[in-house]
Amino acid sequence: MIQSSDKTMLRALAGETLSRPPFWLMRQAGRYLAEYRAVRKNARNFLEFCHSPDLAVEVTLQPLRRYGMDAAILFSDILVIPDALGQKVEFREGEGPVLQPIRSAAELQALSLDGLLDHMAPIFETVRRLSHEIPETTALIGFAGAPWTVATYMVEGKGSKDYPITRSWAYGDPQTFSKLIDLLVEATALYLIEQVKNGAEILQLFDSWAGVLPPSEFRRWVIEPTITLVQRVKAACPDVPIIGFPRGAGLQYVDFVRETGVDGVSLDSTIPVTWAAETLQPHCTLQGNMDNMLLVAGGTAMEQELNHILDVLGQGPFIFNLGHGIVPQTPPEHVARLTEIIQQRG
């Protein structure tokens, strides 16, 4: 019988330095794969796709069949939480997510935790099925968006470059804005704990827009909610490691790592790996951080950077990944080459 100690992802997150680091890639299931595009046609919209266990299980397994990553990550989206809270969420072709904006205390009151887990039951079924269908040595990652990042979409009503409406509300009326963050902490804790109950072995928190905040606001809206969220999840699931990903945090990665209680931190591509090895790796497992466009380019440029990251960060507890998700134009053969180089390290 396979034990958790045989899963290299869990060993790395427990602080072990491995001769061949485990790897997985953010958005490893996605449009760069022809088999993903074929399955995607079977759902009317992206939310339906996320809530269809047959489809979600299949696309989660696809990259494992091709490349043999050391982890599978649940196929879903960070905006399933606003949807479950009662906010109108749509994914429009060519436009991305569009939400009915939440911008006042009155609009906040329309959101509710009632029925949250029931609404997400198909996602938990996906997790449960994956826990039985992935290879025995492959770890299963559950995930959620971090409160700040999910809030930006809920307030702006769509993606943005700098989230001016959200930042103005957070800075100008922090008392009311904190009610939204508190609601998201509670909803996210419930969601993540339920993922673990259904078989998730590792959790990742995606804070994709943490980097738009200055230091004092970063502490209030990224670090402090993450501390609370990690404590809530760890109280219920003490043995499940949590990876934080405060993309764009820069020097603030230091406080994030030291204060939040995460077991690992995912680095974006702007972070120098030598600095990360010296400053962050003594405190937790590092994950990252190759530029996703190097995976698009392939060839010598990709291979040189890949080997540099493996050489530097591989001296301590480390999981190889990208600094952001795989983009649709990525040639699958470049992912195959990356996989080959990593696996040769074993």
Secondary structure per residue as TSV (DSSP state, phi and psi in degrees):
chain	resnum	aa	ss	phi	psi
A	1	M	-	360.0	135.2
A	2	I	-	-73.4	131.0
A	3	Q	-	-99.5	160.9
A	4	S	G	-59.8	-28.2
A	5	S	G	-67.8	-15.2
A	6	D	G	-85.1	-6.0
A	7	K	-	-93.8	113.2
A	8	T	H	-64.5	-28.9
A	9	M	H	-60.0	-44.5
A	10	L	H	-70.3	-35.4
A	11	R	H	-65.1	-42.7
A	12	A	H	-64.0	-41.5
A	13	L	H	-73.4	-15.6
A	14	A	T	-85.1	0.3
A	15	G	T	101.0	9.8
A	16	E	-	-85.3	139.5
A	17	T	-	-93.5	124.1
A	18	L	-	-111.3	148.5
A	19	S	S	-64.3	-35.7
A	20	R	S	-122.7	109.5
A	21	P	-	-65.6	146.5
A	22	P	-	-67.0	159.2
A	23	F	B	-146.5	150.0
A	24	W	-	-152.8	169.7
A	25	L	-	-130.4	129.2
A	26	M	T	-59.5	136.2
A	27	R	T	59.9	36.9
A	28	Q	-	-66.4	-24.3
A	29	A	S	-97.3	117.9
A	30	G	S	-179.3	-170.8
A	31	R	T	-68.3	-12.6
A	32	Y	T	-70.5	-13.9
A	33	L	S	-100.7	129.0
A	34	A	H	-61.3	-36.2
A	35	E	H	-69.6	-30.1
A	36	Y	H	-66.7	-46.8
A	37	R	H	-60.6	-34.7
A	38	A	H	-66.4	-40.2
A	39	V	H	-72.4	-37.8
A	40	R	H	-57.8	-29.0
A	41	K	T	-65.8	-15.3
A	42	N	T	-85.2	-2.4
A	43	A	S	-116.2	140.5
A	44	R	S	-67.6	-33.7
A	45	N	S	-152.1	172.8
A	46	F	H	-70.4	-36.5
A	47	L	H	-63.3	-41.1
A	48	E	H	-61.3	-39.1
A	49	F	H	-57.9	-49.3
A	50	C	H	-63.5	-29.9
A	51	H	T	-96.7	15.4
A	52	S	-	-112.8	97.2
A	53	P	H	-54.9	-40.0
A	54	D	H	-58.6	-44.3
A	55	L	H	-73.3	-44.1
A	56	A	H	-65.4	-39.4
A	57	V	H	-63.3	-46.0
A	58	E	H	-59.7	-48.3
A	59	V	H	-73.2	-24.7
A	60	T	H	-66.6	-37.1
A	61	L	H	-78.1	-23.5
A	62	Q	H	-55.7	-51.2
A	63	P	H	-66.9	-26.7
A	64	L	H	-66.1	-38.8
A	65	R	H	-64.9	-39.0
A	66	R	H	-76.2	-45.0
A	67	Y	H	-120.7	-15.6
A	68	G	-	66.3	42.0
A	69	M	-	-56.4	158.8
A	70	D	S	-84.0	-6.6
A	71	A	E	-143.7	145.1
A	72	A	E	-104.1	140.8
A	73	I	E	-116.2	131.4
A	74	L	-	-44.5	131.8
A	75	F	-	-84.9	112.5
A	76	S	-	-162.2	-154.7
A	77	D	-	-149.8	152.2
A	78	I	T	-68.4	-17.5
A	79	L	T	-90.5	9.2
A	80	V	H	-68.9	-22.6
A	81	I	H	-72.1	-51.1
A	82	P	H	-55.0	-39.7
A	83	D	H	-60.0	-44.6
A	84	A	H	-71.2	-24.4
A	85	L	H	-78.6	-11.4
A	86	G	T	109.7	3.1
A	87	Q	-	-81.1	142.4
A	88	K	-	-74.2	123.0
A	89	V	E	-128.4	129.4
A	90	E	E	-130.7	150.2
A	91	F	E	-114.5	111.9
A	92	R	E	-100.7	133.7
A	93	E	T	-57.8	127.9
A	94	G	T	78.5	-4.3
A	95	E	T	-122.1	-25.5
A	96	G	E	86.7	-160.4
A	97	P	E	-72.0	138.0
A	98	V	E	-130.6	124.4
A	99	L	E	-122.1	152.1
A	100	Q	-	-73.9	112.6
A	101	P	-	-62.8	145.2
A	102	I	-	-107.4	114.0
A	103	R	-	-137.8	16.3
A	104	S	S	-154.5	165.6
A	105	A	H	-61.7	-38.6
A	106	A	H	-64.0	-42.5
A	107	E	H	-68.8	-30.8
A	108	L	H	-62.5	-37.8
A	109	Q	H	-65.6	-19.0
A	110	A	T	-76.5	-14.2
A	111	L	-	-85.6	148.1
A	112	S	-	-150.0	143.3
A	113	L	-	-78.6	-13.7
A	114	D	T	-59.4	126.4
A	115	G	T	78.0	6.5
A	116	L	H	-56.1	-52.9
A	117	L	H	-69.8	-34.6
A	118	D	H	-62.9	-40.9
A	119	H	H	-61.5	-33.2
A	120	M	T	-93.8	9.3
A	121	A	H	-52.8	-40.4
A	122	P	H	-62.0	-33.1
A	123	I	H	-66.7	-41.7
A	124	F	H	-66.9	-31.7
A	125	E	H	-64.6	-39.7
A	126	T	H	-59.5	-46.3
A	127	V	H	-59.9	-46.3
A	128	R	H	-60.9	-44.5
A	129	R	H	-67.7	-40.5
A	130	L	H	-61.8	-37.8
A	131	S	H	-60.3	-23.7
A	132	H	H	-97.4	-22.1
A	133	E	H	-100.4	-19.2
A	134	I	S	-75.3	158.2
A	135	P	-	-57.1	153.0
A	136	E	T	-63.8	-28.8
A	137	T	T	-93.8	4.3
A	138	T	-	-95.3	131.7
A	139	A	E	-86.8	151.1
A	140	L	E	-107.5	120.7
A	141	I	E	-100.1	125.3
A	142	G	E	-96.7	163.5
A	143	F	E	-156.3	168.2
A	144	A	E	-156.0	161.3
A	145	G	E	-75.8	145.0
A	146	A	-	-72.4	154.8
A	147	P	H	-53.0	-45.7
A	148	W	H	-59.3	-48.9
A	149	T	H	-65.0	-43.2
A	150	V	H	-63.2	-38.8
A	151	A	H	-61.2	-36.6
A	152	T	H	-61.2	-41.2
A	153	Y	H	-68.9	-38.5
A	154	M	H	-65.6	-34.9
A	155	V	H	-86.3	-47.0
A	156	E	H	-69.7	-31.8
A	157	G	S	86.6	2.4
A	158	K	S	-174.5	178.2
A	159	G	-	-69.4	161.3
A	160	S	-	-154.9	163.3
A	161	K	S	-81.9	-34.6
A	162	D	S	-138.7	2.9
A	163	Y	-	52.0	56.1
A	164	P	H	-66.3	-36.3
A	165	I	H	-68.7	-42.9
A	166	T	H	-64.8	-46.0
A	167	R	H	-64.3	-40.0
A	168	S	H	-63.0	-41.2
A	169	W	H	-66.9	-45.7
A	170	A	H	-62.4	-41.0
A	171	Y	H	-77.1	-39.3
A	172	G	H	-84.7	-29.5
A	173	D	-	-140.4	65.9
A	174	P	H	-63.1	-26.5
A	175	Q	H	-64.6	-45.0
A	176	T	H	-73.5	-41.8
A	177	F	H	-62.1	-34.1
A	178	S	H	-63.7	-25.1
A	179	K	H	-66.4	-36.8
A	180	L	H	-66.8	-45.1
A	181	I	H	-62.9	-42.9
A	182	D	H	-61.4	-41.3
A	183	L	H	-61.8	-41.3
A	184	L	H	-69.9	-35.5
A	185	V	H	-60.0	-46.2
A	186	E	H	-64.8	-48.0
A	187	A	H	-63.0	-42.3
A	188	T	H	-67.7	-39.2
A	189	A	H	-60.7	-46.9
A	190	L	H	-60.2	-43.3
A	191	Y	H	-64.1	-46.2
A	192	L	H	-68.6	-42.0
A	193	I	H	-61.1	-39.7
A	194	E	H	-68.1	-33.7
A	195	Q	H	-61.8	-42.7
A	196	V	H	-63.8	-42.5
A	197	K	H	-58.8	-26.7
A	198	N	T	-98.0	3.1
A	199	G	T	126.8	-5.0
A	200	A	-	-65.8	135.5
A	201	E	-	-106.5	-17.9
A	202	I	E	-140.7	148.5
A	203	L	E	-124.1	140.2
A	204	Q	E	-122.6	136.3
A	205	L	E	-106.3	115.9
A	206	F	E	-93.0	109.1
A	207	D	E	-109.6	72.5
A	208	S	T	-64.0	-26.3
A	209	W	T	-114.2	23.2
A	210	A	G	-59.8	-30.6
A	211	G	G	-71.5	-6.3
A	212	V	G	-84.0	-5.7
A	213	L	S	-98.3	138.8
A	214	P	-	-72.5	166.6
A	215	P	H	-52.7	-47.1
A	216	S	H	-65.7	-38.6
A	217	E	H	-76.0	-31.6
A	218	F	H	-58.9	-42.7
A	219	R	I	-62.5	-44.4
A	220	R	I	-71.2	-40.5
A	221	W	I	-106.0	-10.3
A	222	V	I	-114.6	-59.1
A	223	I	I	-66.3	-51.5
A	224	E	H	-64.4	-45.5
A	225	P	H	-63.1	-34.4
A	226	T	H	-67.3	-40.2
A	227	I	H	-55.5	-50.3
A	228	T	H	-62.6	-43.5
A	229	L	H	-65.0	-45.2
A	230	V	H	-61.7	-42.8
A	231	Q	H	-61.6	-43.1
A	232	R	H	-62.3	-45.6
A	233	V	H	-69.2	-42.9
A	234	K	H	-65.7	-30.9
A	235	A	H	-62.8	-35.8
A	236	A	H	-90.2	-30.3
A	237	C	-	-134.6	69.8
A	238	P	T	-64.1	-22.9
A	239	D	T	-96.5	0.8
A	240	V	S	-94.5	117.7
A	241	P	-	-71.9	148.3
A	242	I	E	-121.6	131.3
A	243	I	E	-106.8	127.6
A	244	G	E	-98.5	149.2
A	245	F	E	-138.3	79.6
A	246	P	E	-85.2	75.5
A	247	R	T	-57.4	134.1
A	248	G	T	82.2	11.6
A	249	A	-	-74.2	-19.5
A	250	G	G	58.3	-131.8
A	251	L	G	-63.4	-19.4
A	252	Q	G	-73.2	-7.7
A	253	Y	H	-55.6	-33.0
A	254	V	H	-61.4	-53.3
A	255	D	H	-65.5	-37.0
A	256	F	H	-58.8	-47.9
A	257	V	H	-66.0	-42.3
A	258	R	H	-75.8	-24.2
A	259	E	H	-111.2	-25.7
A	260	T	H	-82.0	-22.2
A	261	G	-	88.5	9.5
A	262	V	-	-69.4	152.3
A	263	D	S	-87.7	-24.4
A	264	G	E	-146.4	158.8
A	265	V	E	-134.3	134.3
A	266	S	E	-92.7	129.9
A	267	L	-	-98.6	137.4
A	268	D	-	-80.0	171.0
A	269	S	T	-73.1	-8.4
A	270	T	T	-83.8	-8.4
A	271	I	S	-86.3	121.4
A	272	P	-	-65.2	130.2
A	273	V	H	-69.6	-30.4
A	274	T	H	-66.1	-41.1
A	275	W	H	-64.5	-43.1
A	276	A	H	-63.2	-40.7
A	277	A	H	-62.9	-39.8
A	278	E	H	-78.1	-37.9
A	279	T	H	-98.1	-37.4
A	280	L	T	-104.9	-38.1
A	281	Q	T	-62.7	-28.0
A	282	P	T	-64.5	-16.2
A	283	H	T	-103.5	-25.2
A	284	C	S	-164.8	171.6
A	285	T	E	-71.0	138.0
A	286	L	E	-101.7	148.4
A	287	Q	E	-134.0	134.8
A	288	G	E	142.0	-157.9
A	289	N	E	-143.7	38.8
A	290	M	E	-67.9	139.4
A	291	D	-	-59.2	127.4
A	292	N	H	-64.0	-21.7
A	293	M	H	-76.8	-20.5
A	294	L	H	-67.4	-32.7
A	295	L	H	-68.7	-31.2
A	296	V	H	-69.0	-43.3
A	297	A	H	-70.3	-41.7
A	298	G	-	66.4	-161.2
A	299	G	H	65.2	-153.1
A	300	T	H	-61.3	-41.6
A	301	A	H	-59.9	-46.3
A	302	M	H	-64.2	-46.6
A	303	E	H	-65.8	-38.4
A	304	Q	H	-64.8	-45.2
A	305	E	H	-68.6	-40.1
A	306	L	H	-58.2	-48.4
A	307	N	H	-66.7	-34.5
A	308	H	H	-63.0	-46.5
A	309	I	H	-62.3	-45.2
A	310	L	H	-62.8	-40.0
A	311	D	H	-66.2	-43.2
A	312	V	H	-79.8	-53.8
A	313	L	H	-80.0	-20.0
A	314	G	T	-70.3	-5.2
A	315	Q	T	-78.1	-8.4
A	316	G	S	-137.9	-172.4
A	317	P	S	-63.2	123.6
A	318	F	E	-156.0	142.6
A	319	I	E	-124.9	124.8
A	320	F	E	-77.5	139.6
A	321	N	E	-159.4	-176.9
A	322	L	E	-91.5	171.5
A	323	G	S	-84.8	-7.8
A	324	H	S	-164.4	-178.9
A	325	G	-	-74.5	156.8
A	326	I	-	-58.5	135.8
A	327	V	-	-95.5	156.6
A	328	P	T	-58.7	-29.9
A	329	Q	T	-82.3	7.5
A	330	T	-	-69.5	125.6
A	331	P	-	-69.9	126.7
A	332	P	H	-56.4	-30.6
A	333	E	H	-67.8	-24.4
A	334	H	H	-72.0	-35.5
A	335	V	H	-66.0	-37.6
A	336	A	H	-63.3	-41.0
A	337	R	H	-67.3	-42.6
A	338	L	H	-58.4	-44.8
A	339	T	H	-59.8	-42.7
A	340	E	H	-61.9	-44.2
A	341	I	H	-65.1	-43.8
A	342	I	H	-63.5	-44.8
A	343	Q	H	-69.3	-23.0
A	344	Q	T	-68.5	-17.0
A	345	R	T	-72.8	-17.9
A	346	G	-	-72.6	360.0
